[in-house]
Amino acid sequence: MLALTPAPPQTAGERALFAELTRWDRGGAVRGAVVASIPVVDGPMERRISDAVLFVPEGLAVVRVAEVVRQAGVVTATPEGSWTIGPDAGPGEVLQLAGGGSSPLDGLMRAGMDAAVRLRRAGLEPGRIARLTVLVGDLTGLVPADGDLGEGDQVALLESRSLLLGISRAARYAGVDNPRLWTTADVRAALTALGLEGRGPSVEELNGEGFPYSPYVLRKRELLAPAAMAASAGGTAPAAAPVPAPMPAPMPPSIPVHRVASAPAGPLVDPLAAAAVAVAAIRADEEAAARAAAAPVPRPAPSPAPVVPPPAHPATARFAAPAEQSGGGAQFGGGVQSGGGVQAAVQEAPADETGGIGGLFGSGDTDAGHDAPPSVPAVAQPAVAQPAVAQPAVAQPAVAQPGPVPPLPPVPLVGPRRRSPAARRRLVLLAAAVLALVVVAVVAVASLTGGGDDASAAAPTSAPTTSAAPQPVGPQPGDRTVLDGRAFTLQRVQVDDTCVGNSYGDVADFFERTDCTGLARALWSTDVDGRTVVVAVSSVEMGDPAGARDLRDLTDRNGSGNVSDLLREGVTYPGAPGGLSGAEYASGTQGPLVTVVETAWVAPGEDGTADLDLVAGSGLSLPMPDPSAG
């Protein structure tokens, strides 16, 4: 197991997880995988929705380290709705996770989609992405015991056996219909696309974790499609003995290259298509020969040798093979198709009978449609055959047979289409300029006509405004804010310059050692199904992100105390309860700022902790004054 933490983990749960993973051995002794700390945040308060990415050769998964705060017992996880915790298996009270919420599945789903988008933008195809939740806290059990919630959602406790089971099930889900394993180059490119800071893993480290070596990225859509076809073919049909493909007949060495270039390449060519091309070539050559015969042909000087009539056309002679040479192929136009291609069957004659031409005219076996020439002395062969062999028009018709290339569109038709967008843009710019001139003219006329008495009357009223006392920065009592479809009303707000004396428990001791630089607290109210909820929000400015993380880790612990809400310090409003009873909790950090939210029912005895938990999560986004303004 290769654990990558280029930046120090920010939460106690992350530190506990990576401490556990680093205790495992490298390589495949325990489990071959890579876990990289790449947090993903969402919303203005930068709430964590995932903390790491898990890579195995079969695929990848996004990981959320969920800290259980202020509770202990057995966690019951469900695919939908809130998770619960109790002393035994079964329904219990709603689970409270650090940062708010009682189930991390929605955030993990968004993190998985974000990872898929980033990888596809980088040219990588991720396949199925699993989701793994690691629960950290004072937990004694998990329901279901194997942590499999279905559809790629896995839950594990922070102990070796549960973690290994969760990683194995995530790998099995990601490996379904995956035609190609993740290679070393794939993982390195994916970590870069997901934003891994610092140095990535080396090829040797990834190869040791079970990722096959490849210097090239193979997780590309155009490469996965052929791999998927090969995988599906191999999985559905049994392996059959390979059938050797018929070899094409050897080509006579004396045939010129340009004469056989149009022949197909052997068994890779479709037989029917090759036959059609061959027939077309034969007909084209015959027509060319007829046209050449009709035209006047210069004759060589008289020679004592007898005059020999022109032989059959060379292209026709190539296909004039005896029937016994077909080898079971289809014969057409005097030609033979054998072994999936077109074979030019030529009887090669001895050199002393052909005059060095290579057998094209030396054989007496010719097509029935042409007269066979008598035997000719070797001296006369070059004088008769040279003009026919040297004619370049012989091979031209066969090359042009696939069909005419469609002509390009005329240039004048393209010009107006390319100029029309520019013309439209000029019209739009002209219209905008005219509109701007009209607006300037209207403003100028209004300023000229608005002088006189109106200007003098407006002058005395503007002077007191500049000398009035500045309004407090931030929301004021009575302001309303709508979040997640729910209306919140600000009842009370207070800003202080210290946290000493405004906290209790271990948090108070923390502020004795390290005081905050500002504190803003507020009381909001909202309704849930007609029942009133009080929302106590505390914003603490620590001056640096490290101090903010330390404060949040402390407040998230069960029994550690907290920042005192305004109700605890005696600040109230009409209809407010005497204090927070059965409150739900949420927290978040944004740089040096820590926000803590507690929600409770105004009427005593109300039930519905899940509703309070949802309101607490929404309360992290409520507007608050600047804590340093106090």
C-alpha positions in Angstrom: 0.0 0.0 0.0 1.5 3.3 -1.1 0.3 6.3 0.9 0.9 9.8 -0.7 0.5 12.8 1.5 2.3 15.7 -0.3 0.6 18.2 2.1 0.2 17.4 5.8 -3.3 16.0 6.6 -5.6 18.7 8.0 -8.0 16.7 10.2 -7.6 14.2 13.0 -9.4 11.6 10.9 -7.0 12.0 7.9 -4.0 11.7 10.2 -5.4 8.6 11.7 -6.1 7.0 8.3 -2.7 7.7 6.8 -1.0 6.6 10.0 -2.8 3.2 9.6 -1.9 2.9 5.9 1.7 3.7 6.4 1.9 0.8 9.0 1.1 -1.6 6.2 3.9 -3.0 4.1 4.7 -1.6 0.6 3.9 -3.7 -2.4 1.4 -6.6 -2.6 2.2 -8.2 0.8 -1.0 -6.6 2.2 -2.7 -5.0 -0.7 -1.4 -3.4 -3.9 -2.9 0.1 -4.1 -2.2 3.9 -4.0 -4.0 6.3 -1.7 -3.3 10.0 -2.4 -4.5 12.8 -0.2 -6.4 15.0 -2.6 -9.2 16.8 -0.7 -12.3 18.1 -2.5 -14.4 20.9 -0.9 -17.8 22.3 -1.8 -19.7 25.5 -1.0 -18.6 28.9 0.3 -17.6 27.3 3.7 -15.4 24.8 1.8 -17.0 21.8 3.4 -15.1 18.5 2.7 -16.9 16.1 0.4 -13.9 13.8 -0.1 -10.4 13.5 1.3 -8.4 11.1 -0.8 -8.4 9.1 -4.0 -7.8 5.3 -4.1 -6.2 3.7 -7.1 -6.0 -0.1 -7.7 -5.2 -1.9 -10.9 -8.9 -2.5 -11.5 -10.0 1.1 -11.2 -10.3 4.0 -8.7 -12.5 5.2 -5.8 -13.0 8.5 -4.0 -12.5 8.3 -0.2 -14.2 10.3 2.6 -12.8 10.1 6.2 -15.9 10.8 8.3 -15.2 11.7 11.9 -17.9 10.8 14.4 -18.0 13.5 17.1 -19.6 13.4 20.6 -21.0 9.9 20.0 -20.0 6.3 20.5 -21.5 2.8 19.7 -22.5 0.9 16.6 -23.1 2.8 13.3 -26.0 1.7 11.1 -25.3 2.9 7.5 -28.1 3.0 4.9 -28.0 3.9 1.1 -30.6 6.6 1.7 -31.4 8.8 4.6 -29.6 9.6 7.8 -27.2 7.2 9.4 -27.7 6.3 13.1 -25.6 5.2 16.0 -26.6 3.3 19.2 -25.2 1.0 21.8 -26.3 -2.1 19.7 -27.2 -2.9 16.1 -30.4 -1.3 15.1 -32.0 2.2 15.1 -30.5 4.8 17.3 -29.9 8.5 17.4 -28.9 10.4 14.3 -25.2 10.2 13.6 -23.2 13.5 13.9 -20.2 13.8 11.6 -17.5 16.5 11.9 -18.4 19.4 9.7 -22.1 18.6 9.8 -24.4 16.1 8.3 -25.2 12.5 9.2 -24.4 10.7 5.9 -21.5 11.4 3.5 -22.9 9.7 0.5 -24.3 12.8 -1.3 -21.0 14.6 -1.0 -19.0 11.5 -2.2 -21.3 11.2 -5.3 -20.5 14.8 -6.2 -16.8 14.1 -5.6 -16.9 11.1 -7.9 -18.5 13.1 -10.7 -15.9 15.9 -10.2 -13.1 13.3 -10.6 -14.7 11.9 -13.7 -15.0 15.3 -15.3 -11.3 16.2 -14.5 -10.0 12.9 -15.9 -12.0 13.1 -19.1 -10.8 16.6 -19.6 -7.2 15.2 -19.4 -8.0 12.6 -22.0 -8.4 9.7 -19.5 -11.5 7.4 -19.3 -12.1 6.5 -15.6 -14.7 3.8 -16.0 -16.8 3.1 -12.9 -15.7 5.1 -9.9 -16.4 3.5 -6.4 -17.0 5.5 -3.2 -15.4 4.5 0.1 -16.3 6.0 3.5 -13.9 5.4 6.4 -15.5 6.1 9.8 -13.2 7.4 12.6 -14.3 7.7 16.2 -15.3 5.7 19.3 -17.1 3.0 17.3 -17.7 -0.6 18.3 -19.4 -2.0 15.2 -20.9 -1.4 11.8 -24.2 -2.5 10.2 -24.0 -4.0 7.6 -21.0 -5.9 8.8 -19.3 -6.0 5.3 -20.0 -2.3 4.7 -21.4 -2.9 1.2 -24.3 -0.5 0.6 -24.6 -1.4 -3.1 -24.1 0.7 -6.3 -20.4 1.3 -5.5 -20.9 2.7 -1.9 -18.6 1.0 0.7 -18.2 1.8 4.4 -15.3 0.7 6.6 -14.1 1.3 10.1 -10.5 2.4 10.9 -9.1 -1.0 11.4 -7.1 -3.3 9.1 -9.7 -6.0 8.3 -12.5 -3.6 7.7 -10.3 -1.4 5.5 -9.1 -4.3 3.4 -12.6 -5.5 2.9 -13.8 -2.1 1.8 -10.9 -1.6 -0.6 -11.4 -5.0 -2.1 -15.1 -4.4 -2.7 -14.4 -1.0 -4.2 -11.9 -2.6 -6.6 -14.4 -5.3 -7.6 -17.1 -2.6 -8.4 -14.6 -0.5 -10.4 -13.3 -3.5 -12.3 -16.7 -4.5 -13.8 -16.7 -4.2 -17.6 -13.2 -2.7 -17.4 -11.3 -4.0 -20.5 -7.9 -2.7 -19.5 -6.1 -2.4 -16.2 -4.7 0.9 -15.0 -1.0 1.1 -15.9 1.8 3.1 -14.4 1.5 5.9 -17.0 -2.3 6.0 -16.5 -2.0 6.5 -12.7 0.7 9.2 -13.0 -1.4 11.1 -15.5 -4.5 10.7 -13.4 -2.9 12.0 -10.3 -1.6 15.1 -12.2 -5.1 15.7 -13.6 -6.7 15.4 -10.1 -4.3 18.0 -8.7 -1.8 16.0 -6.6 0.7 18.5 -5.1 4.4 17.9 -5.1 6.2 14.8 -6.5 4.1 12.0 -7.8 4.9 8.3 -7.4 7.7 6.8 -9.4 7.2 4.1 -12.0 9.1 1.6 -9.8 6.8 2.3 -6.9 3.6 1.9 -8.9 4.9 -1.2 -10.6 5.6 -2.6 -7.1 2.0 -2.0 -6.2 0.8 -4.2 -9.0 0.2 -1.7 -11.8 1.5 -3.0 -15.1 4.2 -1.0 -16.7 3.5 1.1 -19.7 5.4 4.2 -21.0 2.2 5.4 -22.7 -1.2 6.4 -21.4 -3.7 3.6 -22.4 -6.8 4.8 -20.5 -8.0 6.6 -23.7 -11.5 6.1 -25.1 -10.2 5.3 -28.6 -7.9 2.6 -27.1 -10.5 1.2 -24.6 -13.1 0.5 -27.4 -11.0 -2.1 -29.2 -9.9 -3.6 -25.9 -13.5 -3.9 -24.8 -14.4 -5.7 -28.1 -11.6 -8.1 -27.7 -12.5 -8.7 -24.0 -16.2 -9.4 -24.9 -15.2 -11.7 -27.8 -12.9 -13.6 -25.5 -15.5 -13.9 -22.8 -18.4 -15.0 -24.9 -16.9 -17.5 -27.4 -14.7 -20.5 -26.4 -11.1 -20.5 -27.6 -10.8 -22.2 -31.0 -7.8 -23.7 -32.7 -6.2 -21.1 -35.0 -6.9 -21.8 -38.6 -3.9 -21.0 -40.8 -4.7 -18.4 -43.5 -4.0 -19.5 -47.1 -0.8 -18.0 -48.4 -0.8 -16.2 -51.7 1.0 -17.8 -54.6 4.6 -16.5 -55.1 4.7 -13.7 -57.6 7.0 -14.3 -60.6 10.1 -12.2 -60.1 10.2 -11.1 -63.7 6.9 -9.2 -63.5 7.5 -5.4 -63.1 6.3 -3.9 -59.9 4.0 -1.4 -61.5 2.1 -4.2 -63.2 1.2 -6.0 -59.9 0.6 -3.0 -57.7 -3.1 -3.2 -58.1 -3.4 -6.8 -56.9 -4.7 -7.2 -53.4 -2.4 -8.0 -50.5 -3.6 -11.5 -49.8 -5.9 -13.0 -47.2 -6.5 -9.5 -45.6 -8.6 -8.5 -48.6 -12.3 -9.2 -48.9 -12.6 -11.8 -51.7 -15.8 -10.4 -53.2 -14.4 -6.8 -53.3 -11.2 -8.1 -54.8 -13.1 -10.0 -57.5 -15.1 -6.9 -58.4 -11.9 -4.7 -58.6 -10.2 -7.3 -60.8 -13.1 -7.6 -63.3 -13.3 -3.8 -63.6 -9.5 -3.6 -64.2 -9.7 -6.3 -66.9 -12.5 -4.5 -68.7 -10.8 -1.1 -68.4 -7.6 -2.6 -69.8 -9.4 -4.2 -72.7 -11.1 -0.9 -73.6 -7.7 0.8 -73.4 -6.2 -1.8 -75.7 -9.0 -1.3 -78.2 -8.5 2.4 -78.2 -4.8 1.9 -78.7 -5.4 -0.5 -81.6 -7.7 2.1 -83.3 -5.1 4.8 -83.1 -2.2 4.9 -85.6 0.8 3.1 -84.1 4.3 3.8 -85.5 5.9 0.7 -86.8 9.6 0.0 -86.5 11.9 -0.1 -89.5 11.6 -3.0 -91.9 13.4 -6.1 -90.7 14.2 -9.4 -92.2 12.3 -10.9 -89.4 8.7 -11.7 -90.1 6.1 -9.3 -89.0 4.3 -10.5 -85.8 0.7 -9.4 -84.9 0.3 -7.6 -81.6 0.0 -10.1 -78.6 -2.8 -10.2 -76.1 -2.9 -7.3 -73.7 -0.6 -7.9 -70.7 -3.2 -7.2 -68.2 -5.5 -9.8 -69.8 -2.7 -12.3 -70.0 -2.1 -12.0 -66.2 -5.5 -13.6 -65.6 -5.4 -16.1 -68.4 -4.5 -19.1 -66.2 -5.5 -22.7 -66.9 -8.5 -24.0 -65.0 -6.4 -26.6 -63.0 -4.5 -23.7 -61.3 -7.6 -22.2 -59.7 -7.2 -24.3 -56.5 -10.9 -24.1 -55.8 -11.1 -20.3 -56.4 -13.8 -18.5 -58.3 -12.9 -17.9 -61.9 -14.0 -14.8 -63.7 -13.1 -13.1 -67.0 -10.2 -15.6 -67.6 -8.8 -14.7 -64.1 -8.6 -16.8 -61.0 -9.3 -15.8 -57.3 -7.5 -17.9 -54.8 -6.7 -17.6 -51.1 -8.9 -14.6 -50.5 -7.1 -12.5 -53.1 -6.6 -12.2 -56.9 -3.7 -14.3 -58.1 -2.0 -13.4 -61.4 -1.3 -16.9 -62.9 1.5 -16.5 -65.4 3.4 -19.3 -67.1 7.0 -18.3 -67.0 8.9 -19.3 -70.1 12.6 -19.8 -70.3 14.6 -16.7 -71.0 15.9 -17.9 -74.3 12.3 -18.1 -75.6 11.0 -14.8 -74.3 13.8 -12.5 -75.0 14.1 -11.4 -71.4 10.6 -10.1 -71.0 9.8 -12.6 -68.3 7.1 -14.9 -69.5 4.4 -12.5 -70.4 4.4 -13.5 -74.1 6.4 -16.7 -74.0 3.6 -19.1 -73.2 1.2 -20.5 -75.7 -1.7 -20.5 -73.2 -3.7 -17.4 -73.9 -7.3 -16.3 -73.5 -9.7 -17.8 -75.9 -10.8 -14.4 -77.1 -7.4 -13.7 -78.7 -5.4 -15.4 -81.4 -2.3 -17.1 -80.2 0.7 -15.7 -82.0 3.1 -18.2 -83.6 6.6 -18.8 -82.3 8.8 -15.7 -82.8 12.6 -15.6 -83.0 14.1 -14.0 -79.9 15.5 -11.1 -82.0 12.1 -9.9 -83.0 10.5 -9.9 -79.5 11.8 -6.6 -78.2 10.8 -4.7 -81.3 7.2 -5.8 -80.9 6.7 -5.9 -77.2 8.5 -2.7 -76.1 5.8 -0.2 -77.2 3.1 -2.1 -75.3 5.2 -2.5 -72.1 6.3 1.1 -72.1 2.8 2.5 -72.5 1.9 4.3 -69.2 -1.8 4.1 -69.9 -1.9 0.4 -69.2 -1.9 0.8 -65.4 -3.8 4.1 -65.3 -7.4 2.7 -65.8 -7.0 0.1 -63.0 -5.9 2.8 -60.5 -8.8 5.1 -61.3 -11.5 2.4 -61.0 -12.5 3.0 -57.3 -14.5 6.0 -58.5 -14.2 9.7 -59.2 -13.3 12.0 -56.4 -16.0 14.5 -55.8 -14.9 18.0 -56.8 -14.3 20.7 -54.3 -17.0 23.3 -54.0 -16.3 26.5 -56.1 -14.4 29.1 -54.2 -16.9 32.0 -54.9 -19.6 30.1 -52.9 -17.4 29.9 -49.8 -16.4 33.6 -49.7 -19.8 35.1 -48.8 -20.4 32.5 -46.1 -17.2 33.4 -44.4 -17.8 37.1 -44.6 -21.4 37.1 -43.3 -20.5 36.6 -39.6 -18.2 39.6 -39.8 -20.9 41.7 -41.4 -23.3 40.7 -38.7 -20.7 41.7 -36.0 -20.2 45.0 -37.6 -24.0 45.6 -37.6 -24.2 44.7 -33.9 -21.2 47.0 -33.0 -22.8 49.8 -35.0 -26.1 49.3 -33.2 -24.3 49.2 -29.8 -22.5 52.5 -30.7 -25.8 54.2 -31.7 -27.4 53.0 -28.4 -24.5 54.3 -26.4 -24.7 57.7 -28.1 -28.4 57.8 -27.3 -27.8 57.0 -23.6 -25.1 59.7 -23.4 -27.4 62.2 -25.0 -30.2 61.4 -22.6 -27.9 61.7 -19.5 -26.6 65.0 -20.8 -30.1 66.5 -21.3 -31.2 65.2 -17.9 -28.1 66.8 -16.2 -28.7 70.1 -17.9 -32.4 70.3 -17.2 -32.0 69.0 -13.5 -30.1 72.1 -12.3 -31.4 75.2 -10.7 -33.8 74.8 -7.8 -33.5 71.0 -7.7 -29.7 71.1 -7.4 -29.8 73.7 -4.7 -32.4 71.8 -2.8 -30.4 68.6 -3.0 -27.3 70.2 -1.6 -28.4 70.7 2.0 -29.6 67.1 2.3 -26.3 65.6 1.2 -24.2 67.3 3.9 -25.7 65.5 6.9 -25.2 62.2 5.3 -21.5 62.5 5.3 -21.3 63.4 8.9 -23.6 60.7 10.2 -22.2 57.8 12.2 -21.1 54.8 10.2 -23.5 51.8 10.3 -22.2 48.5 11.8 -20.6 46.2 9.3 -22.5 42.9 8.7 -26.1 41.7 9.1 -28.4 43.4 11.6 -31.3 42.0 13.7 -34.4 41.6 11.6 -32.5 40.6 8.4 -33.8 37.6 6.6 -31.8 35.0 4.6 -33.1 32.1 2.6 -30.8 28.9 2.5 -31.8 25.5 1.1 -35.4 26.7 0.7 -35.7 27.7 4.4 -36.0 31.3 5.7 -33.7 32.4 8.6 -34.3 35.6 10.6 -31.5 37.2 12.6 -32.6 37.9 16.2 -29.4 39.0 18.0 -25.8 39.6 17.0 -22.6 40.5 19.0 -18.9 41.0 18.2 -16.1 40.7 20.7 -12.3 41.1 20.5 -11.4 38.1 22.7 -12.5 34.5 23.3 -11.2 34.4 26.9 -14.2 34.3 29.2 -16.5 33.5 26.2 -16.0 29.7 26.2 -16.1 26.7 28.5 -14.5 23.3 29.1 -11.3 22.4 27.3 -12.0 25.0 24.7 -11.7 27.7 27.4 -8.2 26.3 28.4 -7.3 26.4 24.7 -8.1 30.1 24.5 -6.1 30.8 27.7 -3.0 29.5 25.8 -3.9 30.9 22.4 -6.5 33.6 22.3 -8.5 34.4 19.1 -8.2 37.7 17.3 -12.0 38.2 17.0 -15.3 36.6 17.9 -18.7 37.1 16.2 -21.9 35.4 17.6 -25.5 35.5 16.5 -28.9 34.0 17.2 -31.0 33.1 14.2 -34.5 31.5 14.1 -36.3 29.5 11.5 -39.2 27.1 11.1 -39.3 23.4 10.3 -42.8 22.1 9.5 -44.3 24.8 11.7 -41.9 24.2 14.6 -39.5 27.0 15.6 -35.7 26.3 15.7 -33.1 28.5 17.3 -29.7 28.6 15.5 -26.7 29.7 17.5 -23.7 30.6 15.2 -20.2 31.5 16.4 -17.5 32.7 14.1 -13.9 32.7 15.5 -11.0 34.4 13.8 -7.7 32.6 14.9 -5.3 34.5 12.7 -3.8 31.5 10.9 -5.2 28.3 9.3 -3.2 26.0 11.7 -4.8 27.6 14.7 -8.2 27.3 13.1 -7.7 23.6 12.4 -6.6 23.0 16.0 -9.6 24.7 17.4 -12.0 22.8 15.2 -10.4 19.5 16.1 -10.9 20.3 19.7 -14.5 21.4 19.4 -15.4 18.4 17.4 -14.4 16.0 20.2 -17.1 14.8 22.5 -17.1 16.5 26.0 -14.4 19.1 25.1 -16.6 22.1 25.6 -17.3 24.9 23.1 -17.5 28.6 22.4 -20.3 30.0 24.6 -23.5 30.8 22.5 -25.3 34.0 23.3 -28.2 32.2 25.1 -25.6 30.7 27.5 -24.4 34.2 28.3 -27.9 35.6 28.9 -28.6 37.3 25.6 -32.2 36.5 24.5 -35.0 37.7 22.3 -38.8 37.4 22.4 -39.8 33.8 22.1 -36.3 32.4 22.7 -35.7 29.4 24.9 -33.7 29.6 28.1 -30.9 27.6 26.6 -30.0 25.0 23.9 -31.5 21.6 24.9 -30.7 18.5 22.8 -28.7 20.6 20.3 -27.3 19.3 17.0 -23.8 20.4 16.0 -21.9 21.4 12.8 -18.5 23.0 12.2 -16.4 24.3 9.3 -13.2 26.1 8.6 -12.2 28.6 5.9 -8.6 29.7 6.2 -8.1 31.2 9.7 -11.9 31.3 10.4 -13.8 28.6 12.4 -17.6 28.5 12.3 -19.5 26.5 14.9 -23.3 26.0 14.7 -25.7 24.5 17.3 -29.4 24.1 16.7 -32.2 23.2 19.1 -36.0 23.3 19.2 -37.6 26.3 20.9 -40.5 24.2 22.3 -39.3 21.6 24.8 -39.9 17.9 24.0 -39.9 18.3 20.2 -38.6 15.3 18.3 -36.7 15.2 15.0 -32.9 15.3 15.4 -32.5 14.7 11.6 -34.2 18.0 10.9 -32.0 19.8 13.4 -29.0 18.3 11.8 -29.9 19.5 8.4 -30.6 23.0 9.8 -27.1 23.0 11.5 -25.5 22.1 8.1 -27.3 25.0 6.5 -26.3 27.4 9.3 -22.7 27.2 8.3 -23.5 29.4 5.3 -25.4 32.1 7.2 -24.0 35.6 6.9 -22.0 36.8 9.9 -20.2 40.0 10.9 -16.4 40.2 10.5 -15.1 38.8 13.8 -12.0 41.1 13.7 -14.3 44.2 13.6 -14.8 44.0 17.4 
